[in-house]
Amino acid sequence: MNQPYNTLDARFPTDVIERDWPVTLTPLQVQFLNALSIGGSVARACRAVGMARANPYRWLESSEEFAEQFAVAKEYGVQRLEDWALSRAMDQDSPSDRLTEFLLKAARPEVYRDRVDHHVHGKVEHRKRVILEGLEEAEVVEPLMLESPKPEEEE
């Protein structure tokens, strides 16, 4: 059996979920899609079924049906990963504040997004360099001093 290659492999559920894939797919494609739907990467799913990583990419190029089912399997995997992340974020023994922050930002970006103040106060200096065709040196235009707009006063 392969050893886990990262900490996610050691903690992530590995039970295979049997899905109802189209009967036109090969048994190896079905095994791969089942492994991919658990969650994780293409490489991890390939290791689980004992095949080269190049195979699913060849199938994606050659089969529209496989490509559609690949997207379905990836979505199952992402949903499972989200469930796993939620359980880790809300773990009673050792909750993850950072993971909770990421999940909240993803779920409600309008409330939890990072905010940046882009207001500029004072003078802004703009410099332009104009290169005229046929001249060896560039002509530098004098800096143009602009004052930033003053905030509108409330009435």
Sequence and secondary structure as in RCSB ss.txt:
>XXXX:A:sequence
MNQPYNTLDARFPTDVIERDWPVTLTPLQVQFLNALSIGGSVARACRAVGMARANPYRWLESSEEFAEQFAVAKE
YGVQRLEDWALSRAMDQDSPSDRLTEFLLKAARPEVYRDRVDHHVHGKVEHRKRVILEGLEEAEVVEPLMLESPK
PEEEE
>XXXX:A:secstr
    SSHHHHHS          TTS HHHHHHHHHHHHSS HHHHHHHHT  THHHHHHHHH HHHHHHHHHHHH
HHHHHHHHHHHHHHT SSS  HHHHHHHHHHH HHHHS        SEEEE  EE  TT SS EE   EEEE   
     
